Amino acid sequence: MNKMSVKDLKDLKGKKVLVRCDFNVPMKDGVITDENRIIGALPTIKYLLEAGAKVTLCSHMGKPHSVFSSEVKLNKKDLKKVDAGETTKEAVIEKALKDEPKKLTLAPVAKRLNELLGGKVTFATDVIGADAKAKRSALKEGEAVLLENLRFHWEEEKKDEGFCKELAFDADIYVNDAFGTAHRSHASTAAIVEYGIIKTAVCGFLIEKELSVMADTLENPKRPFVAILGGAKVTDKLNVISNLLEKCDTLIIGGGMAYTFLKAKGYEIGTSLCDEDKIDYCKEMIAKAEKSGKELLLPIDTVVTTHFPDPIDAEIEIETVFTDKMPANKMGMDIGEKTRKLYADKVASAKSVIWNGPMGVFENPVLAKGTIAVAQALADVYGKCTTIIGGGDSAAAVQQLGFADKMTHISTGGGASLELFEGKTLPGIECLNEKH
């Protein structure tokens, strides 16, 4: 993808730049528990500040839109209270309007950014209100302000043109560095450019890396090219499976979605997870692989249990059976030892690998061996093979297991990565200026 980046901009001194970041970081009691997304945004922010730009940062945090929207929807717990006469819908909304800003404010992010950037970042207590405009107007060259949570405004997700104009304010340049939301067509991710409100629109270093590594590997992979897909449901990865079968040499399937494929081949899968209405689709994909000469690997043995662990990390009894010998009263929860070796051997001979989705219920230590084996296999080919982790649970697993520094690239966006794997155009990237 031939999109302009901040490096292509000339003479940034004094320019007013609006940067869409992804500061949707996990927090507990107002304390940031994982600042990887903040660290990931620093190269772009530092580059702009050092060039003398006046920088406005914006991001969402969580999902407050259930409250801050034109169509408020109550959760099940609140609905029960309303139905029981314990409270009213109006009272629930009023409480949420008071509580949500406290829980989902970006103030802790602004504080941490200020620490990391030597006191150059202030915080606006609103998005398009008086405080935001005053602080944006007061910016000096080499200074930044972070706006409050974009999703405190329902207009953000509805692509409201008036909101886009207010958000743009006096910005000369728009920079999108939030790959995790690039698949969303919202006001701050795409519409602000699509409406022609800001003409100069480029990507930051984070998105540039995502595109240069992931997009280039998908279009021009070194071969053999192996794709590994896991996770719960086939439904979640319909187009990904089809698109990757056209691009890769070997497609490896694991996780809950493997059992729908196994049932499509006529195997007994017991009480395993199965997308019944996608069995015919799996048959089509198996046939597609055979017709195109592609290798589609499914588990040859599986770890089974009598029930899903509750809580998810509870102790549980397991046994390993061959895939064609699965008991009717048990469910598959992870790939078995022979499958782990089969998949690891295939990775060992690859030159390009992309991975999205765990091989089993990796949140449970007993059922995490398949996911660990795949992560280890990718780490073992470090330096000899391009290894890409497509965000989401796979990224979390790699980081938790300590393999992050042994991967070529770990994507910052699960949903965006999947849509890129599908071959879709991402609105937050499509709107950016092309290189001349």
Secondary structure as GFF3:
##gff-version 3
##sequence-region A 1 436
A	DSSP	three_ten_helix	6	8	.	.	.	ID=ss1
A	DSSP	beta_strand	16	20	.	.	.	ID=ss2
A	DSSP	beta_strand	27	28	.	.	.	ID=ss3
A	DSSP	beta_strand	31	32	.	.	.	ID=ss4
A	DSSP	alpha_helix	36	50	.	.	.	ID=ss5
A	DSSP	beta_strand	54	58	.	.	.	ID=ss6
A	DSSP	three_ten_helix	64	66	.	.	.	ID=ss7
A	DSSP	alpha_helix	76	83	.	.	.	ID=ss8
A	DSSP	alpha_helix	89	103	.	.	.	ID=ss9
A	DSSP	alpha_helix	107	116	.	.	.	ID=ss10
A	DSSP	beta_strand	121	123	.	.	.	ID=ss11
A	DSSP	alpha_helix	130	137	.	.	.	ID=ss12
A	DSSP	beta_strand	143	146	.	.	.	ID=ss13
A	DSSP	three_ten_helix	150	152	.	.	.	ID=ss14
A	DSSP	alpha_helix	155	158	.	.	.	ID=ss15
A	DSSP	alpha_helix	161	168	.	.	.	ID=ss16
A	DSSP	beta_strand	173	176	.	.	.	ID=ss17
A	DSSP	three_ten_helix	179	181	.	.	.	ID=ss18
A	DSSP	pi_helix	187	191	.	.	.	ID=ss19
A	DSSP	alpha_helix	192	194	.	.	.	ID=ss20
A	DSSP	beta_strand	200	203	.	.	.	ID=ss21
A	DSSP	alpha_helix	205	210	.	.	.	ID=ss22
A	DSSP	pi_helix	211	215	.	.	.	ID=ss23
A	DSSP	alpha_helix	216	219	.	.	.	ID=ss24
A	DSSP	beta_strand	225	229	.	.	.	ID=ss25
A	DSSP	three_ten_helix	235	237	.	.	.	ID=ss26
A	DSSP	alpha_helix	238	247	.	.	.	ID=ss27
A	DSSP	beta_strand	250	253	.	.	.	ID=ss28
A	DSSP	alpha_helix	258	264	.	.	.	ID=ss29
A	DSSP	three_ten_helix	276	278	.	.	.	ID=ss30
A	DSSP	alpha_helix	279	292	.	.	.	ID=ss31
A	DSSP	beta_strand	295	297	.	.	.	ID=ss32
A	DSSP	beta_strand	301	305	.	.	.	ID=ss33
A	DSSP	beta_strand	319	322	.	.	.	ID=ss34
A	DSSP	three_ten_helix	323	325	.	.	.	ID=ss35
A	DSSP	beta_strand	331	335	.	.	.	ID=ss36
A	DSSP	alpha_helix	337	348	.	.	.	ID=ss37
A	DSSP	beta_strand	352	356	.	.	.	ID=ss38
A	DSSP	three_ten_helix	365	367	.	.	.	ID=ss39
A	DSSP	alpha_helix	369	380	.	.	.	ID=ss40
A	DSSP	beta_strand	386	389	.	.	.	ID=ss41
A	DSSP	alpha_helix	392	400	.	.	.	ID=ss42
A	DSSP	three_ten_helix	404	406	.	.	.	ID=ss43
A	DSSP	beta_strand	409	410	.	.	.	ID=ss44
A	DSSP	alpha_helix	414	422	.	.	.	ID=ss45
A	DSSP	alpha_helix	427	430	.	.	.	ID=ss46
###
